[in-house]
Amino acid sequence: MHFKVIIVVVEDTLTDTVLDAARTAGATGATILDQARGEGISPATTFFGLAMTSQRDVLLLLVEEHMSRRILERIAEAGRFEEDPGLGIAFQLDVEDAVGVGRQALKLRQSVEDEI
């Protein structure tokens, strides 16, 4: 079984919405890193030296490669990443190897076999 990691940087108010969409599309879990900051094309606005940016969360989802594109697309839809720039981004990377994913592999095996 081959995996990809989907990395999502999202406004913290949308974290639960994005996670629900990922799970509905087939993700089996996520690791959430909270209190991240980010900056896009334009520098963050400041007020007396304090950045006026919303809080971000970073989500790490290890997913089966055959399901990764669908999960990525559902995340983008749920987070409205294309409609409202600045709410978040998501991208995927190949995973060369992973350990500790035995339970997920058993659960995913049937889903992947049904798709292929």
N, C-alpha and C positions, 0 to 999 in steps of 0.2 A: 504494500500500500504506500502511495506517495502522498506527501502533504505539501501544503502551501501555508504560509502565515499571512493573514490579512491584518494589516496595521491600520487602525482608524484613529484619527485625531478629531475629536468632536466637541462641540460646546456641551458643557456638563448637563444642561437641561435636556439634551437629546440622547443622552447615554442609554437610558432604559428603552426608548423607542427604537434605537439602532440595534440594541441587543435583542429585543423581541423579534425584529425583522430578520436578524441573522439566524436566530434559533428556528424561526418558521421556515427559513430557506435551507436548513440542514446543519447548522453549526451546533456542536455539542457542548460548547462552553467558551469562556473567555477569561482573560486576565485583564484587570482594569487598573491602570495607574492614574491616580487622580492628581489634581493640582498642577497640571502642565500649563505652559504658556506657549503662545505661538505668534508669529507675525507673518502677514502676507505681503502682497506687493507694496502696500503703503505702510509706513512705520506706524506703530501704535500711538494713539493720541495720549497726551499726558496732561495732568492737572497738578501743578506744583511739583513736578518731578515724579508723580505716581502714574503708572500706566493705567489707562482706562480701558482694559480689555476684559472680556468675560473669561471665566474659568474654563479650562479644557480638560478632557479626559483622554487618555490613550488606551485603546482597546487592542489586545493581542488575541487573535483567534487562530488556532491551529486547525485547519480544515483539510479534508480530502481533496486532492487536486481536481477531480471530475466535478466537484460541487462548488469549487472556489469562485468561478465567474458568476454563477447565479447568486451566491451569497453576497459577493461584492456589489452586484447590481441592486439587490434588495436593500443593502446598507445605504447606498447612494440615494435611492428613492426615499427611504424612511427619513434620512437626514436632510433631504432636500438640498444636497450638495451642489447640484447644477443650477437649481432655481434661485437659491439664495447664497451667492458666494460669501465665504467667510464663516459659514456654519461648521465646516469640517472638510476633511479629505480622507480618502481611503485608498490603499494600494496593497498589492500582494507581492510576495517574494517566494521563490522556491526554497524548500527546506531539504537539505541534503540528507539529514538523518534525524530521528527523534526517538527518545526513550520515554517510558512512563505513560504511553498512550494506548496500552493494551485494551482497557475498557472501551475507549472511543473506537478503536479499530474493530472490535467485535460488533459494536452498534452500527458502525458505518458500513461494514462489509455487505450486509443485506441491501442497504439503500443504494450502494454503488452498483451492486450486481443487477438490481432492478433497472438502473439507468442505462447500463451498458448493453 
